[in-house]
Amino acid sequence: MSGKSKEVEFIKIICVLDGLAEGLNITKGQEYYGFETVDELGYNVYIENEKGRLPTYIGSYPKTYFRLIDNEIHVVTFEKNT
């Protein structure tokens, strides 16, 4: 079998509402990475713990909690070796 790779495009977003006050795991003013949910109503949100490492998934949240920082796309490639 040949190896396959999968690319995920992340956008950079910033939290604009205080999610912690509502019991959510997101902080106002914090920058995150994400991509749209399948229903396009929210983002699958990731936080970067260390430079050069893959972001860590923290949850799916409504778009109303975030603002797009820039139009830059961050591509991460996952490779499957068989």
Rosetta blueprint (number, residue, H / E / L):
1 M L
2 S L
3 G L
4 K E
5 S E
6 K E
7 E E
8 V E
9 E E
10 F E
11 I E
12 K E
13 I E
14 I E
15 C E
16 V L
17 L L
18 D L
19 G L
20 L H
21 A H
22 E H
23 G L
24 L L
25 N L
26 I L
27 T L
28 K L
29 G L
30 Q L
31 E E
32 Y E
33 Y E
34 G E
35 F E
36 E E
37 T L
38 V L
39 D L
40 E L
41 L L
42 G E
43 Y E
44 N E
45 V E
46 Y E
47 I E
48 E L
49 N L
50 E L
51 K L
52 G L
53 R L
54 L L
55 P L
56 T E
57 Y E
58 I E
59 G E
60 S E
61 Y E
62 P E
63 K H
64 T H
65 Y H
66 F E
67 R E
68 L E
69 I E
70 D E
71 N E
72 E E
73 I E
74 H E
75 V E
76 V E
77 T E
78 F E
79 E E
80 K E
81 N L
82 T L
